[in-house]
Amino acid sequence: MSKERISEIQEMLFNLDRRIKPLEWDSSRNQINEFKKKTLDALRVEHSTLSDELKGLETSE
């Protein structure tokens, strides 16, 4: 079960990274609107949560 969950979380993190990077690029150049800023913040929170869960699963093995 945990190995399946680990691979699932890793895939989700990969997909989140692909969505976050362009938004961070826009943000670093001040070319981002308010909606995209809120989306970026939400994606960062989700990424952080999944990273913490992944670390917890990897240390429990």
PQR file with spaces between the fields and no chain letter, atoms N, CA, C, O and H, PARSE charges and radii, in Angstrom:
ATOM       1  N    MET     1       0.822   -1.198    0.000 -0.4000 1.5000
ATOM       2  CA   MET     1       0.000    0.000    0.000 -0.0000 2.0000
ATOM       3  C    MET     1       0.863    1.257    0.000  0.5500 1.7000
ATOM       4  O    MET     1       0.640    2.162   -0.804 -0.5500 1.4000
ATOM       5  N    SER     2       1.856    1.319    0.905 -0.4000 1.5000
ATOM       6  CA   SER     2       2.618    2.553    1.020 -0.0000 2.0000
ATOM       7  C    SER     2       3.487    2.801   -0.220  0.5500 1.7000
ATOM       8  O    SER     2       3.698    3.951   -0.605 -0.5500 1.4000
ATOM       9  H    SER     2       2.037    0.584    1.558  0.4000 1.0000
ATOM      10  N    LYS     3       3.989    1.732   -0.844 -0.4000 1.5000
ATOM      11  CA   LYS     3       4.791    1.920   -2.057 -0.0000 2.0000
ATOM      12  C    LYS     3       3.933    2.482   -3.185  0.5500 1.7000
ATOM      13  O    LYS     3       4.398    3.310   -3.969 -0.5500 1.4000
ATOM      14  H    LYS     3       3.817    0.798   -0.531  0.4000 1.0000
ATOM      15  N    GLU     4       2.693    2.038   -3.269 -0.4000 1.5000
ATOM      16  CA   GLU     4       1.773    2.580   -4.274 -0.0000 2.0000
ATOM      17  C    GLU     4       1.483    4.048   -3.983  0.5500 1.7000
ATOM      18  O    GLU     4       1.452    4.877   -4.893 -0.5500 1.4000
ATOM      19  H    GLU     4       2.315    1.365   -2.632  0.4000 1.0000
ATOM      20  N    ARG     5       1.272    4.359   -2.716 -0.4000 1.5000
ATOM      21  CA   ARG     5       0.981    5.748   -2.325 -0.0000 2.0000
ATOM      22  C    ARG     5       2.190    6.641   -2.587  0.5500 1.7000
ATOM      23  O    ARG     5       2.031    7.781   -3.022 -0.5500 1.4000
ATOM      24  H    ARG     5       1.297    3.686   -1.977  0.4000 1.0000
ATOM      25  N    ILE     6       3.394    6.136   -2.326 -0.4000 1.5000
ATOM      26  CA   ILE     6       4.607    6.914   -2.580 -0.0000 2.0000
ATOM      27  C    ILE     6       4.732    7.254   -4.058  0.5500 1.7000
ATOM      28  O    ILE     6       5.016    8.399   -4.408 -0.5500 1.4000
ATOM      29  H    ILE     6       3.523    5.210   -1.972  0.4000 1.0000
ATOM      30  N    SER     7       4.523    6.268   -4.928 -0.4000 1.5000
ATOM      31  CA   SER     7       4.632    6.540   -6.362 -0.0000 2.0000
ATOM      32  C    SER     7       3.524    7.489   -6.821  0.5500 1.7000
ATOM      33  O    SER     7       3.745    8.321   -7.700 -0.5500 1.4000
ATOM      34  H    SER     7       4.293    5.338   -4.643  0.4000 1.0000
ATOM      35  N    GLU     8       2.343    7.367   -6.232 -0.4000 1.5000
ATOM      36  CA   GLU     8       1.238    8.258   -6.573 -0.0000 2.0000
ATOM      37  C    GLU     8       1.568    9.702   -6.174  0.5500 1.7000
ATOM      38  O    GLU     8       1.325   10.635   -6.939 -0.5500 1.4000
ATOM      39  H    GLU     8       2.164    6.691   -5.517  0.4000 1.0000
ATOM      40  N    ILE     9       2.119    9.872   -4.982 -0.4000 1.5000
ATOM      41  CA   ILE     9       2.483   11.206   -4.506 -0.0000 2.0000
ATOM      42  C    ILE     9       3.602   11.789   -5.356  0.5500 1.7000
ATOM      43  O    ILE     9       3.578   12.976   -5.681 -0.5500 1.4000
ATOM      44  H    ILE     9       2.317    9.113   -4.360  0.4000 1.0000
ATOM      45  N    GLN    10       4.582   10.967   -5.718 -0.4000 1.5000
ATOM      46  CA   GLN    10       5.678   11.449   -6.558 -0.0000 2.0000
ATOM      47  C    GLN    10       5.160   11.939   -7.908  0.5500 1.7000
ATOM      48  O    GLN    10       5.622   12.960   -8.417 -0.5500 1.4000
ATOM      49  H    GLN    10       4.602   10.003   -5.453  0.4000 1.0000
ATOM      50  N    GLU    11       4.219   11.226   -8.480 -0.4000 1.5000
ATOM      51  CA   GLU    11       3.630   11.642   -9.752 -0.0000 2.0000
ATOM      52  C    GLU    11       2.853   12.944   -9.587  0.5500 1.7000
ATOM      53  O    GLU    11       2.927   13.825  -10.444 -0.5500 1.4000
ATOM      54  H    GLU    11       3.844   10.396   -8.066  0.4000 1.0000
ATOM      55  N    MET    12       2.113   13.070   -8.493 -0.4000 1.5000
ATOM      56  CA   MET    12       1.365   14.291   -8.241 -0.0000 2.0000
ATOM      57  C    MET    12       2.305   15.482   -8.048  0.5500 1.7000
ATOM      58  O    MET    12       2.025   16.581   -8.526 -0.5500 1.4000
ATOM      59  H    MET    12       2.053   12.355   -7.796  0.4000 1.0000
ATOM      60  N    LEU    13       3.424   15.260   -7.344 -0.4000 1.5000
ATOM      61  CA   LEU    13       4.404   16.323   -7.148 -0.0000 2.0000
ATOM      62  C    LEU    13       5.025   16.748   -8.470  0.5500 1.7000
ATOM      63  O    LEU    13       5.242   17.937   -8.704 -0.5500 1.4000
ATOM      64  H    LEU    13       3.652   14.367   -6.956  0.4000 1.0000
ATOM      65  N    PHE    14       5.311   15.789   -9.328 -0.4000 1.5000
ATOM      66  CA   PHE    14       5.870   16.086  -10.639 -0.0000 2.0000
ATOM      67  C    PHE    14       4.909   16.967  -11.443  0.5500 1.7000
ATOM      68  O    PHE    14       5.319   17.952  -12.058 -0.5500 1.4000
ATOM      69  H    PHE    14       5.135   14.823   -9.138  0.4000 1.0000
ATOM      70  N    ASN    15       3.627   16.598  -11.428 -0.4000 1.5000
ATOM      71  CA   ASN    15       2.629   17.382  -12.158 -0.0000 2.0000
ATOM      72  C    ASN    15       2.456   18.776  -11.565  0.5500 1.7000
ATOM      73  O    ASN    15       2.268   19.748  -12.297 -0.5500 1.4000
ATOM      74  H    ASN    15       3.293   15.798  -10.929  0.4000 1.0000
ATOM      75  N    LEU    16       2.519   18.870  -10.247 -0.4000 1.5000
ATOM      76  CA   LEU    16       2.429   20.181   -9.606 -0.0000 2.0000
ATOM      77  C    LEU    16       3.616   21.056   -9.997  0.5500 1.7000
ATOM      78  O    LEU    16       3.455   22.244  -10.275 -0.5500 1.4000
ATOM      79  H    LEU    16       2.672   18.080   -9.652  0.4000 1.0000
ATOM      80  N    ASP    17       4.808   20.463  -10.017 -0.4000 1.5000
ATOM      81  CA   ASP    17       5.997   21.216  -10.421 -0.0000 2.0000
ATOM      82  C    ASP    17       5.839   21.773  -11.827  0.5500 1.7000
ATOM      83  O    ASP    17       6.236   22.905  -12.103 -0.5500 1.4000
ATOM      84  H    ASP    17       4.939   19.498   -9.791  0.4000 1.0000
ATOM      85  N    ARG    18       5.261   20.979  -12.707 -0.4000 1.5000
ATOM      86  CA   ARG    18       5.059   21.429  -14.087 -0.0000 2.0000
ATOM      87  C    ARG    18       4.069   22.585  -14.167  0.5500 1.7000
ATOM      88  O    ARG    18       4.140   23.400  -15.087 -0.5500 1.4000
ATOM      89  H    ARG    18       4.938   20.059  -12.482  0.4000 1.0000
ATOM      90  N    ARG    19       3.154   22.663  -13.215 -0.4000 1.5000
ATOM      91  CA   ARG    19       2.198   23.778  -13.197 -0.0000 2.0000
ATOM      92  C    ARG    19       2.770   24.990  -12.471  0.5500 1.7000
ATOM      93  O    ARG    19       2.442   26.127  -12.811 -0.5500 1.4000
ATOM      94  H    ARG    19       3.097   22.001  -12.467  0.4000 1.0000
ATOM      95  N    ILE    20       3.628   24.758  -11.467 -0.4000 1.5000
ATOM      96  CA   ILE    20       4.161   25.841  -10.649 -0.0000 2.0000
ATOM      97  C    ILE    20       5.254   26.623  -11.379  0.5500 1.7000
ATOM      98  O    ILE    20       5.275   27.852  -11.310 -0.5500 1.4000
ATOM      99  H    ILE    20       3.895   23.835  -11.191  0.4000 1.0000
ATOM     100  N    LYS    21       6.146   25.948  -12.066 -0.4000 1.5000
ATOM     101  CA   LYS    21       7.305   26.606  -12.679 -0.0000 2.0000
ATOM     102  C    LYS    21       6.941   27.777  -13.588  0.5500 1.7000
ATOM     103  O    LYS    21       7.529   28.849  -13.440 -0.5500 1.4000
ATOM     104  H    LYS    21       6.130   24.950  -12.122  0.4000 1.0000
ATOM     105  N    PRO    22       5.990   27.623  -14.531 -0.5600 1.5000
ATOM     106  CA   PRO    22       5.661   28.781  -15.382  0.2800 2.0000
ATOM     107  C    PRO    22       5.066   29.953  -14.591  0.5500 1.7000
ATOM     108  O    PRO    22       5.308   31.116  -14.915 -0.5500 1.4000
ATOM     109  N    LEU    23       4.293   29.635  -13.560 -0.4000 1.5000
ATOM     110  CA   LEU    23       3.719   30.701  -12.741 -0.0000 2.0000
ATOM     111  C    LEU    23       4.806   31.423  -11.953  0.5500 1.7000
ATOM     112  O    LEU    23       4.750   32.643  -11.798 -0.5500 1.4000
ATOM     113  H    LEU    23       4.097   28.690  -13.297  0.4000 1.0000
ATOM     114  N    GLU    24       5.791   30.685  -11.455 -0.4000 1.5000
ATOM     115  CA   GLU    24       6.906   31.312  -10.748 -0.0000 2.0000
ATOM     116  C    GLU    24       7.717   32.195  -11.697  0.5500 1.7000
ATOM     117  O    GLU    24       8.182   33.268  -11.315 -0.5500 1.4000
ATOM     118  H    GLU    24       5.836   29.694  -11.581  0.4000 1.0000
ATOM     119  N    TRP    25       7.878   31.737  -12.920 -0.4000 1.5000
ATOM     120  CA   TRP    25       8.616   32.520  -13.911 -0.0000 2.0000
ATOM     121  C    TRP    25       7.900   33.839  -14.167  0.5500 1.7000
ATOM     122  O    TRP    25       8.525   34.899  -14.192 -0.5500 1.4000
ATOM     123  H    TRP    25       7.500   30.865  -13.231  0.4000 1.0000
ATOM     124  N    ASP    26       6.578   33.765  -14.358 -0.4000 1.5000
ATOM     125  CA   ASP    26       5.792   34.986  -14.568 -0.0000 2.0000
ATOM     126  C    ASP    26       5.878   35.903  -13.350  0.5500 1.7000
ATOM     127  O    ASP    26       6.016   37.119  -13.487 -0.5500 1.4000
ATOM     128  H    ASP    26       6.071   32.904  -14.338  0.4000 1.0000
ATOM     129  N    SER    27       5.796   35.320  -12.174 -0.4000 1.5000
ATOM     130  CA   SER    27       5.829   36.093  -10.943 -0.0000 2.0000
ATOM     131  C    SER    27       7.172   36.790  -10.763  0.5500 1.7000
ATOM     132  O    SER    27       7.218   37.941  -10.329 -0.5500 1.4000
ATOM     133  H    SER    27       5.684   34.332  -12.062  0.4000 1.0000
ATOM     134  N    SER    28       8.247   36.115  -11.086 -0.4000 1.5000
ATOM     135  CA   SER    28       9.576   36.703  -10.911 -0.0000 2.0000
ATOM     136  C    SER    28       9.794   37.896  -11.842  0.5500 1.7000
ATOM     137  O    SER    28      10.653   38.738  -11.583 -0.5500 1.4000
ATOM     138  H    SER    28       8.210   35.180  -11.439  0.4000 1.0000
ATOM     139  N    ARG    29       9.025   37.967  -12.914 -0.4000 1.5000
ATOM     140  CA   ARG    29       9.140   39.068  -13.862 -0.0000 2.0000
ATOM     141  C    ARG    29       7.958   40.043  -13.765  0.5500 1.7000
ATOM     142  O    ARG    29       7.743   40.869  -14.652 -0.5500 1.4000
ATOM     143  H    ARG    29       8.327   37.283  -13.125  0.4000 1.0000
ATOM     144  N    ASN    30       7.208   39.928  -12.680 -0.4000 1.5000
ATOM     145  CA   ASN    30       6.045   40.784  -12.436 -0.0000 2.0000
ATOM     146  C    ASN    30       5.062   40.778  -13.604  0.5500 1.7000
ATOM     147  O    ASN    30       4.496   41.812  -13.958 -0.5500 1.4000
ATOM     148  H    ASN    30       7.383   39.256  -11.960  0.4000 1.0000
ATOM     149  N    GLN    31       4.871   39.611  -14.192 -0.4000 1.5000
ATOM     150  CA   GLN    31       3.933   39.460  -15.301 -0.0000 2.0000
ATOM     151  C    GLN    31       2.807   38.503  -14.923  0.5500 1.7000
ATOM     152  O    GLN    31       2.393   37.665  -15.724 -0.5500 1.4000
ATOM     153  H    GLN    31       5.331   38.771  -13.905  0.4000 1.0000
ATOM     154  N    ILE    32       2.325   38.639  -13.706 -0.4000 1.5000
ATOM     155  CA   ILE    32       1.323   37.699  -13.205 -0.0000 2.0000
ATOM     156  C    ILE    32       0.144   38.495  -12.659  0.5500 1.7000
ATOM     157  O    ILE    32       0.326   39.527  -12.012 -0.5500 1.4000
ATOM     158  H    ILE    32       2.662   39.319  -13.055  0.4000 1.0000
ATOM     159  N    ASN    33      -1.064   38.009  -12.924 -0.4000 1.5000
ATOM     160  CA   ASN    33      -2.255   38.697  -12.405 -0.0000 2.0000
ATOM     161  C    ASN    33      -2.676   38.093  -11.066  0.5500 1.7000
ATOM     162  O    ASN    33      -2.108   37.098  -10.617 -0.5500 1.4000
ATOM     163  H    ASN    33      -1.212   37.171  -13.449  0.4000 1.0000
ATOM     164  N    GLU    34      -3.673   38.703  -10.439 -0.4000 1.5000
ATOM     165  CA   GLU    34      -4.094   38.279   -9.098 -0.0000 2.0000
ATOM     166  C    GLU    34      -4.607   36.843   -9.067  0.5500 1.7000
ATOM     167  O    GLU    34      -4.308   36.098   -8.134 -0.5500 1.4000
ATOM     168  H    GLU    34      -4.135   39.512  -10.804  0.4000 1.0000
ATOM     169  N    PHE    35      -5.370   36.455  -10.069 -0.4000 1.5000
ATOM     170  CA   PHE    35      -5.894   35.091  -10.102 -0.0000 2.0000
ATOM     171  C    PHE    35      -4.756   34.078  -10.157  0.5500 1.7000
ATOM     172  O    PHE    35      -4.781   33.077   -9.441 -0.5500 1.4000
ATOM     173  H    PHE    35      -5.614   37.060  -10.827  0.4000 1.0000
ATOM     174  N    LYS    36      -3.765   34.330  -10.999 -0.4000 1.5000
ATOM     175  CA   LYS    36      -2.634   33.408  -11.109 -0.0000 2.0000
ATOM     176  C    LYS    36      -1.798   33.412   -9.836  0.5500 1.7000
ATOM     177  O    LYS    36      -1.227   32.381   -9.478 -0.5500 1.4000
ATOM     178  H    LYS    36      -3.744   35.143  -11.580  0.4000 1.0000
ATOM     179  N    LYS    37      -1.712   34.546   -9.143 -0.4000 1.5000
ATOM     180  CA   LYS    37      -0.988   34.590   -7.867 -0.0000 2.0000
ATOM     181  C    LYS    37      -1.663   33.688   -6.846  0.5500 1.7000
ATOM     182  O    LYS    37      -0.998   32.941   -6.129 -0.5500 1.4000
ATOM     183  H    LYS    37      -2.176   35.383   -9.433  0.4000 1.0000
ATOM     184  N    LYS    38      -2.999   33.761   -6.784 -0.4000 1.5000
ATOM     185  CA   LYS    38      -3.738   32.921   -5.839 -0.0000 2.0000
ATOM     186  C    LYS    38      -3.595   31.446   -6.206  0.5500 1.7000
ATOM     187  O    LYS    38      -3.471   30.589   -5.331 -0.5500 1.4000
ATOM     188  H    LYS    38      -3.539   34.368   -7.367  0.4000 1.0000
ATOM     189  N    THR    39      -3.613   31.161   -7.506 -0.4000 1.5000
ATOM     190  CA   THR    39      -3.420   29.787   -7.975 -0.0000 2.0000
ATOM     191  C    THR    39      -2.034   29.291   -7.583  0.5500 1.7000
ATOM     192  O    THR    39      -1.888   28.165   -7.107 -0.5500 1.4000
ATOM     193  H    THR    39      -3.713   31.857   -8.216  0.4000 1.0000
ATOM     194  N    LEU    40      -1.019   30.125   -7.779 -0.4000 1.5000
ATOM     195  CA   LEU    40       0.350   29.761   -7.417 -0.0000 2.0000
ATOM     196  C    LEU    40       0.466   29.476   -5.925  0.5500 1.7000
ATOM     197  O    LEU    40       1.097   28.497   -5.525 -0.5500 1.4000
ATOM     198  H    LEU    40      -1.138   31.040   -8.166  0.4000 1.0000
ATOM     199  N    ASP    41      -0.137   30.324   -5.105 -0.4000 1.5000
ATOM     200  CA   ASP    41      -0.093   30.103   -3.658 -0.0000 2.0000
ATOM     201  C    ASP    41      -0.765   28.785   -3.276  0.5500 1.7000
ATOM     202  O    ASP    41      -0.247   28.042   -2.442 -0.5500 1.4000
ATOM     203  H    ASP    41      -0.649   31.120   -5.430  0.4000 1.0000
ATOM     204  N    ALA    42      -1.912   28.495   -3.881 -0.4000 1.5000
ATOM     205  CA   ALA    42      -2.619   27.248   -3.589 -0.0000 2.0000
ATOM     206  C    ALA    42      -1.800   26.040   -4.027  0.5500 1.7000
ATOM     207  O    ALA    42      -1.756   25.033   -3.320 -0.5500 1.4000
ATOM     208  H    ALA    42      -2.333   29.099   -4.558  0.4000 1.0000
ATOM     209  N    LEU    43      -1.154   26.130   -5.183 -0.4000 1.5000
ATOM     210  CA   LEU    43      -0.326   25.026   -5.666 -0.0000 2.0000
ATOM     211  C    LEU    43       0.885   24.812   -4.760  0.5500 1.7000
ATOM     212  O    LEU    43       1.288   23.674   -4.516 -0.5500 1.4000
ATOM     213  H    LEU    43      -1.190   26.948   -5.757  0.4000 1.0000
ATOM     214  N    ARG    44       1.460   25.897   -4.267 -0.4000 1.5000
ATOM     215  CA   ARG    44       2.603   25.770   -3.344 -0.0000 2.0000
ATOM     216  C    ARG    44       2.194   25.085   -2.046  0.5500 1.7000
ATOM     217  O    ARG    44       2.930   24.252   -1.516 -0.5500 1.4000
ATOM     218  H    ARG    44       1.132   26.821   -4.465  0.4000 1.0000
ATOM     219  N    VAL    45       1.017   25.439   -1.537 -0.4000 1.5000
ATOM     220  CA   VAL    45       0.522   24.809   -0.304 -0.0000 2.0000
ATOM     221  C    VAL    45       0.292   23.315   -0.537  0.5500 1.7000
ATOM     222  O    VAL    45       0.672   22.485    0.288 -0.5500 1.4000
ATOM     223  H    VAL    45       0.419   26.115   -1.967  0.4000 1.0000
ATOM     224  N    GLU    46      -0.329   22.984   -1.661 -0.4000 1.5000
ATOM     225  CA   GLU    46      -0.579   21.579   -1.986 -0.0000 2.0000
ATOM     226  C    GLU    46       0.736   20.821   -2.143  0.5500 1.7000
ATOM     227  O    GLU    46       0.855   19.684   -1.688 -0.5500 1.4000
ATOM     228  H    GLU    46      -0.637   23.658   -2.332  0.4000 1.0000
ATOM     229  N    HIS    47       1.723   21.447   -2.787 -0.4000 1.5000
ATOM     230  CA   HIS    47       3.037   20.829   -2.980 -0.0000 2.0000
ATOM     231  C    HIS    47       3.698   20.566   -1.624  0.5500 1.7000
ATOM     232  O    HIS    47       4.259   19.495   -1.395 -0.5500 1.4000
ATOM     233  H    HIS    47       1.626   22.371   -3.157  0.4000 1.0000
ATOM     234  N    SER    48       3.624   21.546   -0.739 -0.4000 1.5000
ATOM     235  CA   SER    48       4.205   21.403    0.591 -0.0000 2.0000
ATOM     236  C    SER    48       3.543   20.265    1.368  0.5500 1.7000
ATOM     237  O    SER    48       4.228   19.469    2.010 -0.5500 1.4000
ATOM     238  H    SER    48       3.168   22.416   -0.925  0.4000 1.0000
ATOM     239  N    THR    49       2.230   20.190    1.311 -0.4000 1.5000
ATOM     240  CA   THR    49       1.488   19.139    2.004 -0.0000 2.0000
ATOM     241  C    THR    49       1.872   17.755    1.486  0.5500 1.7000
ATOM     242  O    THR    49       2.108   16.831    2.265 -0.5500 1.4000
ATOM     243  H    THR    49       1.674   20.837    0.789  0.4000 1.0000
ATOM     244  N    LEU    50       1.931   17.625    0.163 -0.4000 1.5000
ATOM     245  CA   LEU    50       2.291   16.334   -0.420 -0.0000 2.0000
ATOM     246  C    LEU    50       3.741   15.970   -0.112  0.5500 1.7000
ATOM     247  O    LEU    50       4.051   14.800    0.113 -0.5500 1.4000
ATOM     248  H    LEU    50       1.740   18.375   -0.470  0.4000 1.0000
ATOM     249  N    SER    51       4.625   16.956   -0.100 -0.4000 1.5000
ATOM     250  CA   SER    51       6.031   16.692    0.233 -0.0000 2.0000
ATOM     251  C    SER    51       6.165   16.181    1.659  0.5500 1.7000
ATOM     252  O    SER    51       6.918   15.244    1.925 -0.5500 1.4000
ATOM     253  H    SER    51       4.374   17.906   -0.283  0.4000 1.0000
ATOM     254  N    ASP    52       5.430   16.804    2.574 -0.4000 1.5000
ATOM     255  CA   ASP    52       5.457   16.357    3.972 -0.0000 2.0000
ATOM     256  C    ASP    52       4.925   14.933    4.102  0.5500 1.7000
ATOM     257  O    ASP    52       5.489   14.120    4.834 -0.5500 1.4000
ATOM     258  H    ASP    52       4.818   17.565    2.358  0.4000 1.0000
ATOM     259  N    GLU    53       3.837   14.632    3.391 -0.4000 1.5000
ATOM     260  CA   GLU    53       3.267   13.287    3.437 -0.0000 2.0000
ATOM     261  C    GLU    53       4.260   12.267    2.874  0.5500 1.7000
ATOM     262  O    GLU    53       4.418   11.177    3.424 -0.5500 1.4000
ATOM     263  H    GLU    53       3.379   15.292    2.796  0.4000 1.0000
ATOM     264  N    LEU    54       4.922   12.628    1.780 -0.4000 1.5000
ATOM     265  CA   LEU    54       5.900   11.743    1.180 -0.0000 2.0000
ATOM     266  C    LEU    54       7.060   11.469    2.127  0.5500 1.7000
ATOM     267  O    LEU    54       7.500   10.326    2.257 -0.5500 1.4000
ATOM     268  H    LEU    54       4.793   13.513    1.333  0.4000 1.0000
ATOM     269  N    LYS    55       7.553   12.501    2.785 -0.4000 1.5000
ATOM     270  CA   LYS    55       8.648   12.328    3.749 -0.0000 2.0000
ATOM     271  C    LYS    55       8.220   11.410    4.885  0.5500 1.7000
ATOM     272  O    LYS    55       8.992   10.564    5.336 -0.5500 1.4000
ATOM     273  H    LYS    55       7.195   13.429    2.680  0.4000 1.0000
ATOM     274  N    GLY    56       6.983   11.583    5.344 -0.4000 1.5000
ATOM     275  CA   GLY    56       6.462   10.733    6.416 -0.0000 2.0000
ATOM     276  C    GLY    56       6.379    9.288    5.997  0.5500 1.7000
ATOM     277  O    GLY    56       6.717    8.397    6.776 -0.5500 1.4000
ATOM     278  H    GLY    56       6.355   12.270    4.978  0.4000 1.0000
ATOM     279  N    LEU    57       5.933    9.035    4.776 -0.4000 1.5000
ATOM     280  CA   LEU    57       5.833    7.653    4.286 -0.0000 2.0000
ATOM     281  C    LEU    57       7.216    7.028    4.080  0.5500 1.7000
ATOM     282  O    LEU    57       7.429    5.849    4.363 -0.5500 1.4000
ATOM     283  H    LEU    57       5.658    9.759    4.143  0.4000 1.0000
ATOM     284  N    GLU    58       8.147    7.842    3.584 -0.4000 1.5000
ATOM     285  CA   GLU    58       9.495    7.297    3.331 -0.0000 2.0000
ATOM     286  C    GLU    58      10.224    6.986    4.636  0.5500 1.7000
ATOM     287  O    GLU    58      11.006    6.037    4.684 -0.5500 1.4000
ATOM     288  H    GLU    58       7.974    8.800    3.354  0.4000 1.0000
ATOM     289  N    THR    59       9.989    7.755    5.683 -0.4000 1.5000
ATOM     290  CA   THR    59      10.674    7.500    6.956 -0.0000 2.0000
ATOM     291  C    THR    59      10.012    6.352    7.723  0.5500 1.7000
ATOM     292  O    THR    59      10.657    5.724    8.563 -0.5500 1.4000
ATOM     293  H    THR    59       9.354    8.526    5.644  0.4000 1.0000
ATOM     294  N    SER    60       8.745    6.073    7.450 -0.4000 1.5000
ATOM     295  CA   SER    60       8.055    5.004    8.171 -0.0000 2.0000
ATOM     296  C    SER    60       8.383    3.610    7.619  0.5500 1.7000
ATOM     297  O    SER    60       8.047    2.601    8.238 -0.5500 1.4000
ATOM     298  H    SER    60       8.221    6.584    6.768  0.4000 1.0000
ATOM     299  N    GLU    61       9.026    3.559    6.476 -0.4000 1.5000
ATOM     300  CA   GLU    61       9.347    2.247    5.891 -0.0000 2.0000
ATOM     301  C    GLU    61      10.494    1.585    6.578  0.5500 1.7000
ATOM     302  O    GLU    61      10.883    0.479    6.202 -0.5500 1.4000
ATOM     303  H    GLU    61       9.299    4.379    5.973  0.4000 1.0000
